[in-house]
């Protein structure tokens, strides 16, 4: 990363520790942010959240939101195959596998924690909770509330399907180079960013340049992409008992706000918070607003001096 974060000062004050745990035969790397970051030693009144990032991202993507939640203890893993978590050979990384991974990860690190998912992470967390992962509350940021192929950028999604298929079929070196092509990554970043703040746009692009290609291999990436566009939260919402917070963007290119409003009605107990003038990058462009919604939902008091 070469562009300083607009939230750097807050992040510098946030304790963080890196850990590893064996889950489903592989090593998952995860980071613990907030008070008493050492696992098992958090204050009794600290709210613990497990935060799951989106497709092609890794734990860094949610740091800007965490910077505005210093009172919470947040456990942020890299999904298998992304960042510093390697996939397990022989596993097909479809949605069932990711949901099973999250269930075991939560059991190993923070049973009973609040569960949070962003974008593809909203599908993974919803599937895991609907499948039996116990949580007092569920938080979904930019939830995938409709089929990606039917959204306002459906044509772009179809082109992405061809892109990932080609990346998987070309000779290994060529296919991987295509999938990590910086021009394509930048085009994606430009499309999703809605802010007119030049400095913030540079930060967003640098984040994608730095972290968006940290996947282990093209086959795993193809599997994960297929899982991301073949599923959405609607299928799991009716089976979720936990109170759920949906933080949705009014200019999201992947799930239009009308679909998010419909999605909220499918849960047994859901609260929808809409953020204006932002798209699919709430976690970068409006992290303070997202953190505020989370704090109110969880009733986390604001720490003094923050």
C-alpha positions, 0 to 999 in steps of 0.5 A: 500500500502506497497511499495513506489511509484517510483513517490512518490516525484512528487505525494507529490507535487500534490494537491489532494482533495476528493469529492462526488457527487450523480449520477444515484441514487448513490454516486460517490467518486472522486478526483481532482488533480492539480491546484486549486483542489476545484471544480469550482475554477480552473484557467481559463487557466487550462486544465480539464480532467476527467480520467476513470480507468480500470476494477477492478482498481480505481482512484489510478491506474492513479496517476502515469500519473497524477504525470507527468501532474501537470499543468492539473486539473484532476478529477478521479472518482471511477467507480460505484462498485469499490473503494469508489463508491458503485453501485446502487441496482437494476442497471445492470452494463453493458456498457450502464449503465457505459456510462450513469453514465459517461455522468451524472458524467461529467455534474455534475462535469466538463461539456466540460472537456477533457475525458480520459479512460484507458483499460476498461475505454477506452470502457466506455469513447468511448461509452459515447462520441459516445452517446453524451458526449461533449468533445473537445478531447478524450484520450485513454490509452491502448485502447481495440481495438479488442475483448478480446477473439480474442487477443493474450491471448484469451485462458487466457481470456476464463479461466477468463470468467470461473473464474468470472462465478464460482465466481458468482455461488459459495456460497457468501463467497466462491465466493467472496474469490475466486475473491479476491484470492491473488495468482490469483491477483498476477499471473495476475500482473506478466503476465501483467508487462513487466518491468525488474526493480525489484523495479518497479515490486514490486510496480506494484504487491503491487498496484494490491494487494492493490487496485485490490480487492476493488469491492463492490460485486461479482455480480457487478464484474461479470457484469462489466467483461462481459461488458469489454470482450463483447465490444471494442472501434471499435464499437464507433470509427466512431461515435466520432467527437472529436480529439482522442489520442490513447496511445498504447503499442507495447507489449500489451497482450490484444490488439496487436499493429497491432489491435491498428493501425487498430483502429486508422484508424476508427476514424475521427481524431485520433493520435496514439502514440506507446510506446515500451517495455511495455504492458498493464500497461503503466500507471505504467511502462511508465507514463512519456511517456504517460503524454508527449504524452497527453501534446503534444496532449493538448498543455499544457505548462510545468510548471516551476520548474517541 
